[in-house]
Amino acid sequence: MAIAEEPVHHFVDRIAAAVEPSATPRPYTPGPARQICQAIMAQIPAMVIGQERQIRIEAMLKKLTPQHRQVLHESVLAFLRPMVAKEASDIDLGGYGCANQVWFRIFGSKKPDPELGSYTQDETDILIQNILSDLDRSFLFTHRFVDFSFSIIFDSVKVRFRATVYFEMNHLGLNMRLINKEIRPLASLGFHENILKALSLQQVKHGLVLITGITGSGKSTTLDSIIDANNRTCEAHIIIISNPVEFVHQPVKSIIRHREVGRDVNSFKEGTIQSLRQDPDIIVIGEMRDADTISTVLEVADSGHKVFTTLHTSSATEAVDRILGETPSTEQTRIRERLADVLTCVISQKLVPDLSGRLILAKEIMLATPAVRAAVRNNHTDELYQLIYQGNKFGMITMEQDLVRLYKGKRISLDEGYNQANNKKRFEDLINLV
């Protein structure tokens, strides 16, 4: 029996009747959605696997009525509502690795939530595909992953997520990260006044600011705080190029454009180049992922614009090394000189578990003083750490110095400080001086 035939629609009507699609929280009952999933899978032979199975699922979903699609959609919302209520930063489900469970990351620890039950990989394939647009599914099947944004209404407030879907052993995995509903004031992040000046368009009209850290280190949160501070103090044009767009800023004193890679522009590089013709004052590039984007970002910063972007590195010195490492040897001298000219500030950060079990910001900050610029230009990046260490009067601080500050302030444990230190010998030496 094909799912398009009337008897199956009658069957789905009966099992969906128990659920009224709603945006308000209610006790979770997976039965109707599970029966829809079973009806779909009954039409797909077990020997059909991999992408062909996903294509068959897509075809079955397109034959469901909007009401039945909403029943499936409600199942995903039933995962996201407790995620928000429990202050989880991330949710994972689907694929082999999740072991049929729904996982939350809460204050740094990732664990399954037994209250949400278990789901087969076929069920999560259907639930995940159901929340994708046709364009997202097409991209997924071509590139084996897709990034997108997602939103729900929780307690009458719109809550947004950054999401990615990817293939894992022929099935689909999903991660969603909660986007903060509110922006932390920049003043609350504890930056030295010299650093605040470097981040402000009013004080410094051009140059490159890097926000670095591993995945989940709060880079986007810090970047949004910087954007918000400029939006509230400067009459300017801010262009944000992101994948996907996360926090949507409301114009205050500035025009703010949000351009999503894959939806509004084809790539970070293209968006960056196009922005030069849009009369920007500040250009925000969500991430420098490759050599082409890095080269383009440096050119844009060299043209006299203020540029903010992020990198996946765990220290300020690594950020400089990463940029140079992505550059062909024949271009190294030119890129070093350009980076030395345009670099304004590097903020490298981590989110560290504090004594209460929550997360606290630890940071390493390098300001582009004449000595720092000279070290970059002359390829003496091994000197940068010591320059940061000795540069407290300028607002600089090493990760180890900041971890010791948090330990002395009784915010984190000694073991946590040691574990999070990039240079553990330096951390031990500093602790011995306390």
Stockholm file with secondary structure:
# STOCKHOLM 1.0

chainA/1-434         MAIAEEPVHHFVDRIAAAVEPSATPRPYTPGPARQICQAIMAQIPAMVIGQERQIRIEAMLKKLTPQHRQVLHESVLAFLRPMVAKEASDIDLGGYGCANQVWFRIFGSKKPDPELGSYTQDETDILIQNILSDLDRSFLFTHRFVDFSFSIIFDSVKVRFRATVYFEMNHLGLNMRLINKEIRPLASLGFHENILKALSLQQVKHGLVLITGITGSGKSTTLDSIIDANNRTCEAHIIIISNPVEFVHQPVKSIIRHREVGRDVNSFKEGTIQSLRQDPDIIVIGEMRDADTISTVLEVADSGHKVFTTLHTSSATEAVDRILGETPSTEQTRIRERLADVLTCVISQKLVPDLSGRLILAKEIMLATPAVRAAVRNNHTDELYQLIYQGNKFGMITMEQDLVRLYKGKRISLDEGYNQANNKKRFEDLINLV
#=GR chainA/1-434 SS CCTTSHHHHHHHHHHHTTCCCCSSCCCCCCHHHHHHHHHHHTTSCTTCCHHHHHHHHHHHHHTSCHHHHHHHHHHHHHHHHHHHHTTCSEEEEETTTTTTBCEEEETTEEEECGGGCBCCHHHHHHHHHHTSCHHHHHHHHHHSEEEEEEEEEETTEEEEEEEEEEEETTEEEEEEEECCSSCCCGGGGCCCHHHHHHHCTTTCCSEEEEEECSTTSSHHHHHHHHHHHHHHHCCCEEEEEESSCCSCCCCSSSEEEEEEBTTTBSCHHHHHHHHTTSCCSEEEESCCCSHHHHHHHHHHHHTTCEEEEEECCSSHHHHHHHHHHTSCGGGHHHHHHHHHHHEEEEEEEEEEECTTSSEEEEEEEEECCHHHHHHHHTTCGGGHHHHHHTCGGGTCBCHHHHHHHHHHTTSSCHHHHHHHCSSHHHHHHHHHHC
#=GC SS_cons         CCTTSHHHHHHHHHHHTTCCCCSSCCCCCCHHHHHHHHHHHTTSCTTCCHHHHHHHHHHHHHTSCHHHHHHHHHHHHHHHHHHHHTTCSEEEEETTTTTTBCEEEETTEEEECGGGCBCCHHHHHHHHHHTSCHHHHHHHHHHSEEEEEEEEEETTEEEEEEEEEEEETTEEEEEEEECCSSCCCGGGGCCCHHHHHHHCTTTCCSEEEEEECSTTSSHHHHHHHHHHHHHHHCCCEEEEEESSCCSCCCCSSSEEEEEEBTTTBSCHHHHHHHHTTSCCSEEEESCCCSHHHHHHHHHHHHTTCEEEEEECCSSHHHHHHHHHHTSCGGGHHHHHHHHHHHEEEEEEEEEEECTTSSEEEEEEEEECCHHHHHHHHTTCGGGHHHHHHTCGGGTCBCHHHHHHHHHHTTSSCHHHHHHHCSSHHHHHHHHHHC
//
